[in-house]
Amino acid sequence: MFPNPAIPEVCFIKNIITRKNIIVGDYTYYDDKNGADAFEDHVTPIQGTADMNKALGSN
């Protein structure tokens, strides 16, 4: 999850995401000095189109 132990504020987020409506790639990383493993706490929800919501199962 943390690619560089010397830089704990950077982590790959694929394995920490629990919400099915957040889609990221295998090597997507997030940098946050307050804890990159809290990525979902900083996500701003957006309203997608009906087709997008249906595809994500969030309708």
Biopython code that builds the backbone (N, CA, C, O; Angstrom):
import numpy as np
from Bio.PDB.StructureBuilder import StructureBuilder

atoms = [
    (1, "MET", "N", (0.818, -1.182, 0.000)),
    (1, "MET", "CA", (0.000, 0.000, 0.000)),
    (1, "MET", "C", (0.871, 1.259, 0.000)),
    (1, "MET", "O", (0.586, 2.200, -0.741)),
    (2, "PHE", "N", (1.910, 1.292, 0.805)),
    (2, "PHE", "CA", (2.822, 2.435, 0.828)),
    (2, "PHE", "C", (4.069, 2.067, 0.018)),
    (2, "PHE", "O", (4.877, 1.252, 0.464)),
    (3, "PRO", "N", (4.231, 2.662, -1.165)),
    (3, "PRO", "CA", (5.332, 2.263, -2.051)),
    (3, "PRO", "C", (6.719, 2.611, -1.525)),
    (3, "PRO", "O", (7.698, 1.958, -1.885)),
    (4, "ASN", "N", (6.811, 3.621, -0.685)),
    (4, "ASN", "CA", (8.105, 4.013, -0.143)),
    (4, "ASN", "C", (7.939, 4.229, 1.371)),
    (4, "ASN", "O", (7.343, 5.221, 1.790)),
    (5, "PRO", "N", (8.460, 3.313, 2.186)),
    (5, "PRO", "CA", (8.308, 3.429, 3.631)),
    (5, "PRO", "C", (8.862, 4.741, 4.207)),
    (5, "PRO", "O", (8.463, 5.164, 5.292)),
    (6, "ALA", "N", (9.769, 5.370, 3.482)),
    (6, "ALA", "CA", (10.347, 6.634, 3.947)),
    (6, "ALA", "C", (9.399, 7.812, 3.705)),
    (6, "ALA", "O", (9.620, 8.904, 4.227)),
    (7, "ILE", "N", (8.349, 7.592, 2.919)),
    (7, "ILE", "CA", (7.390, 8.659, 2.615)),
    (7, "ILE", "C", (5.987, 8.148, 2.937)),
    (7, "ILE", "O", (5.249, 7.777, 2.025)),
    (8, "PRO", "N", (5.609, 8.122, 4.201)),
    (8, "PRO", "CA", (4.335, 7.530, 4.605)),
    (8, "PRO", "C", (3.101, 8.304, 4.158)),
    (8, "PRO", "O", (1.987, 7.786, 4.242)),
    (9, "GLU", "N", (3.277, 9.536, 3.685)),
    (9, "GLU", "CA", (2.111, 10.299, 3.240)),
    (9, "GLU", "C", (1.679, 9.960, 1.815)),
    (9, "GLU", "O", (0.700, 10.514, 1.316)),
    (10, "VAL", "N", (2.400, 9.057, 1.160)),
    (10, "VAL", "CA", (2.051, 8.628, -0.191)),
    (10, "VAL", "C", (1.647, 7.154, -0.147)),
    (10, "VAL", "O", (2.375, 6.321, 0.393)),
    (11, "CYS", "N", (0.479, 6.837, -0.722)),
    (11, "CYS", "CA", (0.079, 5.440, -0.777)),
    (11, "CYS", "C", (-0.692, 5.149, -2.052)),
    (11, "CYS", "O", (-1.320, 6.031, -2.638)),
    (12, "PHE", "N", (-0.630, 3.897, -2.465)),
    (12, "PHE", "CA", (-1.473, 3.424, -3.556)),
    (12, "PHE", "C", (-2.867, 3.269, -2.974)),
    (12, "PHE", "O", (-3.028, 2.638, -1.930)),
    (13, "ILE", "N", (-3.876, 3.829, -3.626)),
    (13, "ILE", "CA", (-5.200, 3.844, -3.016)),
    (13, "ILE", "C", (-6.125, 2.729, -3.479)),
    (13, "ILE", "O", (-7.227, 2.589, -2.948)),
    (14, "LYS", "N", (-5.709, 1.938, -4.449)),
    (14, "LYS", "CA", (-6.566, 0.852, -4.947)),
    (14, "LYS", "C", (-7.016, -0.075, -3.814)),
    (14, "LYS", "O", (-8.174, -0.491, -3.785)),
    (15, "ASN", "N", (-6.127, -0.398, -2.892)),
    (15, "ASN", "CA", (-6.432, -1.354, -1.829)),
    (15, "ASN", "C", (-7.106, -0.746, -0.601)),
    (15, "ASN", "O", (-7.520, -1.485, 0.292)),
    (16, "ILE", "N", (-7.225, 0.579, -0.532)),
    (16, "ILE", "CA", (-7.849, 1.179, 0.644)),
    (16, "ILE", "C", (-9.256, 1.694, 0.369)),
    (16, "ILE", "O", (-9.974, 2.062, 1.299)),
    (17, "ILE", "N", (-9.654, 1.722, -0.895)),
    (17, "ILE", "CA", (-10.980, 2.228, -1.251)),
    (17, "ILE", "C", (-12.034, 1.170, -0.953)),
    (17, "ILE", "O", (-11.896, 0.009, -1.338)),
    (18, "THR", "N", (-13.086, 1.590, -0.262)),
    (18, "THR", "CA", (-14.180, 0.679, 0.073)),
    (18, "THR", "C", (-15.472, 1.034, -0.650)),
    (18, "THR", "O", (-16.383, 0.209, -0.721)),
    (19, "ARG", "N", (-15.568, 2.233, -1.182)),
    (19, "ARG", "CA", (-16.789, 2.670, -1.866)),
    (19, "ARG", "C", (-16.775, 2.205, -3.316)),
    (19, "ARG", "O", (-15.816, 2.455, -4.046)),
    (20, "LYS", "N", (-17.836, 1.531, -3.725)),
    (20, "LYS", "CA", (-17.874, 0.977, -5.076)),
    (20, "LYS", "C", (-18.011, 2.046, -6.161)),
    (20, "LYS", "O", (-17.786, 1.756, -7.336)),
    (21, "ASN", "N", (-18.372, 3.263, -5.796)),
    (21, "ASN", "CA", (-18.511, 4.312, -6.806)),
    (21, "ASN", "C", (-17.224, 5.111, -7.014)),
    (21, "ASN", "O", (-17.226, 6.102, -7.744)),
    (22, "ILE", "N", (-16.130, 4.693, -6.383)),
    (22, "ILE", "CA", (-14.821, 5.304, -6.621)),
    (22, "ILE", "C", (-13.991, 4.300, -7.400)),
    (22, "ILE", "O", (-13.722, 3.196, -6.926)),
    (23, "ILE", "N", (-13.591, 4.692, -8.592)),
    (23, "ILE", "CA", (-12.847, 3.801, -9.476)),
    (23, "ILE", "C", (-11.459, 4.395, -9.712)),
    (23, "ILE", "O", (-11.333, 5.545, -10.133)),
    (24, "VAL", "N", (-10.424, 3.608, -9.439)),
    (24, "VAL", "CA", (-9.046, 4.051, -9.654)),
    (24, "VAL", "C", (-8.249, 2.934, -10.317)),
    (24, "VAL", "O", (-8.655, 1.772, -10.304)),
    (25, "GLY", "N", (-7.123, 3.298, -10.889)),
    (25, "GLY", "CA", (-6.246, 2.323, -11.515)),
    (25, "GLY", "C", (-5.382, 1.596, -10.489)),
    (25, "GLY", "O", (-5.338, 1.970, -9.318)),
    (26, "ASP", "N", (-4.711, 0.575, -10.939)),
    (26, "ASP", "CA", (-3.870, -0.244, -10.057)),
    (26, "ASP", "C", (-2.734, 0.537, -9.405)),
    (26, "ASP", "O", (-2.345, 0.235, -8.277)),
    (27, "TYR", "N", (-2.200, 1.534, -10.098)),
    (27, "TYR", "CA", (-1.054, 2.274, -9.576)),
    (27, "TYR", "C", (-1.392, 3.733, -9.278)),
    (27, "TYR", "O", (-0.517, 4.598, -9.308)),
    (28, "THR", "N", (-2.653, 3.996, -8.995)),
    (28, "THR", "CA", (-3.062, 5.347, -8.621)),
    (28, "THR", "C", (-2.600, 5.607, -7.201)),
    (28, "THR", "O", (-2.834, 4.794, -6.308)),
    (29, "TYR", "N", (-1.946, 6.737, -6.991)),
    (29, "TYR", "CA", (-1.480, 7.041, -5.650)),
    (29, "TYR", "C", (-2.017, 8.393, -5.197)),
    (29, "TYR", "O", (-2.466, 9.210, -6.002)),
    (30, "TYR", "N", (-1.960, 8.600, -3.916)),
    (30, "TYR", "CA", (-2.468, 9.815, -3.291)),
    (30, "TYR", "C", (-1.438, 10.274, -2.277)),
    (30, "TYR", "O", (-0.862, 9.467, -1.548)),
    (31, "ASP", "N", (-1.214, 11.570, -2.239)),
    (31, "ASP", "CA", (-0.225, 12.164, -1.345)),
    (31, "ASP", "C", (-0.949, 13.120, -0.400)),
    (31, "ASP", "O", (-1.558, 14.094, -0.843)),
    (32, "ASP", "N", (-0.884, 12.843, 0.886)),
    (32, "ASP", "CA", (-1.547, 13.698, 1.874)),
    (32, "ASP", "C", (-0.762, 13.634, 3.171)),
    (32, "ASP", "O", (-0.649, 12.571, 3.781)),
    (33, "LYS", "N", (-0.224, 14.756, 3.592)),
    (33, "LYS", "CA", (0.588, 14.777, 4.813)),
    (33, "LYS", "C", (-0.208, 14.405, 6.059)),
    (33, "LYS", "O", (0.369, 14.063, 7.091)),
    (34, "ASN", "N", (-1.550, 14.473, 5.960)),
    (34, "ASN", "CA", (-2.395, 14.119, 7.107)),
    (34, "ASN", "C", (-2.869, 12.674, 7.079)),
    (34, "ASN", "O", (-3.681, 12.267, 7.911)),
    (35, "GLY", "N", (-2.370, 11.904, 6.134)),
    (35, "GLY", "CA", (-2.725, 10.488, 6.065)),
    (35, "GLY", "C", (-3.359, 10.122, 4.739)),
    (35, "GLY", "O", (-4.564, 10.289, 4.551)),
    (36, "ALA", "N", (-2.561, 9.632, 3.835)),
    (36, "ALA", "CA", (-3.060, 9.263, 2.514)),
    (36, "ALA", "C", (-4.054, 8.111, 2.582)),
    (36, "ALA", "O", (-4.857, 7.938, 1.665)),
    (37, "ASP", "N", (-4.013, 7.329, 3.641)),
    (37, "ASP", "CA", (-4.935, 6.205, 3.758)),
    (37, "ASP", "C", (-6.361, 6.668, 4.089)),
    (37, "ASP", "O", (-7.275, 5.846, 4.156)),
    (38, "ALA", "N", (-6.555, 7.971, 4.295)),
    (38, "ALA", "CA", (-7.887, 8.533, 4.541)),
    (38, "ALA", "C", (-8.432, 9.198, 3.275)),
    (38, "ALA", "O", (-9.206, 10.152, 3.351)),
    (39, "PHE", "N", (-8.029, 8.695, 2.133)),
    (39, "PHE", "CA", (-8.415, 9.272, 0.834)),
    (39, "PHE", "C", (-9.922, 9.486, 0.723)),
    (39, "PHE", "O", (-10.357, 10.560, 0.308)),
    (40, "GLU", "N", (-10.713, 8.502, 1.079)),
    (40, "GLU", "CA", (-12.171, 8.595, 0.906)),
    (40, "GLU", "C", (-12.779, 9.739, 1.723)),
    (40, "GLU", "O", (-13.831, 10.263, 1.355)),
    (41, "ASP", "N", (-12.149, 10.125, 2.801)),
    (41, "ASP", "CA", (-12.653, 11.229, 3.611)),
    (41, "ASP", "C", (-12.535, 12.564, 2.887)),
    (41, "ASP", "O", (-13.185, 13.538, 3.268)),
    (42, "HIS", "N", (-11.714, 12.613, 1.849)),
    (42, "HIS", "CA", (-11.463, 13.868, 1.137)),
    (42, "HIS", "C", (-12.093, 13.903, -0.253)),
    (42, "HIS", "O", (-11.890, 14.860, -1.000)),
    (43, "VAL", "N", (-12.846, 12.880, -0.600)),
    (43, "VAL", "CA", (-13.480, 12.825, -1.921)),
    (43, "VAL", "C", (-14.741, 13.679, -1.899)),
    (43, "VAL", "O", (-15.569, 13.561, -0.997)),
    (44, "THR", "N", (-14.874, 14.532, -2.893)),
    (44, "THR", "CA", (-16.071, 15.351, -3.032)),
    (44, "THR", "C", (-17.033, 14.647, -3.970)),
    (44, "THR", "O", (-16.691, 14.400, -5.127)),
    (45, "PRO", "N", (-18.228, 14.319, -3.499)),
    (45, "PRO", "CA", (-19.189, 13.633, -4.372)),
    (45, "PRO", "C", (-19.653, 14.538, -5.504)),
    (45, "PRO", "O", (-19.846, 15.740, -5.321)),
    (46, "ILE", "N", (-19.825, 13.942, -6.663)),
    (46, "ILE", "CA", (-20.389, 14.674, -7.794)),
    (46, "ILE", "C", (-21.600, 13.900, -8.299)),
    (46, "ILE", "O", (-21.689, 12.683, -8.135)),
    (47, "GLN", "N", (-22.505, 14.604, -8.901)),
    (47, "GLN", "CA", (-23.675, 13.955, -9.475)),
    (47, "GLN", "C", (-23.361, 13.625, -10.924)),
    (47, "GLN", "O", (-23.145, 14.529, -11.732)),
    (48, "GLY", "N", (-23.334, 12.364, -11.257)),
    (48, "GLY", "CA", (-23.076, 11.943, -12.628)),
    (48, "GLY", "C", (-24.358, 11.886, -13.434)),
    (48, "GLY", "O", (-25.442, 12.173, -12.927)),
    (49, "THR", "N", (-24.223, 11.522, -14.669)),
    (49, "THR", "CA", (-25.382, 11.354, -15.523)),
    (49, "THR", "C", (-26.119, 10.077, -15.110)),
    (49, "THR", "O", (-25.573, 9.249, -14.381)),
    (50, "ALA", "N", (-27.324, 9.927, -15.566)),
    (50, "ALA", "CA", (-28.104, 8.726, -15.242)),
    (50, "ALA", "C", (-27.385, 7.473, -15.734)),
    (50, "ALA", "O", (-27.369, 6.454, -15.043)),
    (51, "ASP", "N", (-26.787, 7.545, -16.928)),
    (51, "ASP", "CA", (-26.056, 6.399, -17.470)),
    (51, "ASP", "C", (-24.854, 6.064, -16.616)),
    (51, "ASP", "O", (-24.570, 4.890, -16.378)),
    (52, "MET", "N", (-24.146, 7.076, -16.152)),
    (52, "MET", "CA", (-22.965, 6.839, -15.304)),
    (52, "MET", "C", (-23.411, 6.214, -13.986)),
    (52, "MET", "O", (-22.805, 5.246, -13.526)),
    (53, "ASN", "N", (-24.451, 6.749, -13.381)),
    (53, "ASN", "CA", (-24.934, 6.207, -12.115)),
    (53, "ASN", "C", (-25.382, 4.765, -12.265)),
    (53, "ASN", "O", (-25.141, 3.943, -11.381)),
    (54, "LYS", "N", (-26.034, 4.450, -13.382)),
    (54, "LYS", "CA", (-26.478, 3.084, -13.624)),
    (54, "LYS", "C", (-25.274, 2.140, -13.767)),
    (54, "LYS", "O", (-25.270, 1.036, -13.223)),
    (55, "ALA", "N", (-24.268, 2.589, -14.499)),
    (55, "ALA", "CA", (-23.071, 1.766, -14.712)),
    (55, "ALA", "C", (-22.348, 1.507, -13.398)),
    (55, "ALA", "O", (-21.768, 0.437, -13.210)),
    (56, "LEU", "N", (-22.378, 2.476, -12.487)),
    (56, "LEU", "CA", (-21.694, 2.332, -11.211)),
    (56, "LEU", "C", (-22.579, 1.688, -10.148)),
    (56, "LEU", "O", (-22.118, 1.398, -9.044)),
    (57, "GLY", "N", (-23.843, 1.467, -10.480)),
    (57, "GLY", "CA", (-24.746, 0.858, -9.519)),
    (57, "GLY", "C", (-25.162, 1.793, -8.414)),
    (57, "GLY", "O", (-25.524, 1.344, -7.326)),
    (58, "SER", "N", (-25.118, 3.092, -8.671)),
    (58, "SER", "CA", (-25.457, 4.049, -7.619)),
    (58, "SER", "C", (-26.720, 4.837, -7.941)),
    (58, "SER", "O", (-26.845, 5.998, -7.553)),
    (59, "ASN", "N", (-27.658, 4.210, -8.650)),
    (59, "ASN", "CA", (-28.888, 4.926, -9.013)),
    (59, "ASN", "C", (-29.945, 4.769, -7.977)),
    (59, "ASN", "O", (-31.042, 5.308, -8.127)),
]
sb = StructureBuilder()
sb.init_structure("model")
sb.init_model(0)
sb.init_chain("A")
sb.init_seg("    ")
for serial, (resi, resn, name, xyz) in enumerate(atoms, 1):
    if name == "N":
        sb.init_residue(resn, " ", resi, " ")
    sb.init_atom(name, np.array(xyz, "f"), 0.0, 1.0, " ", f" {name:<3s}", serial, name[0])
structure = sb.get_structure()
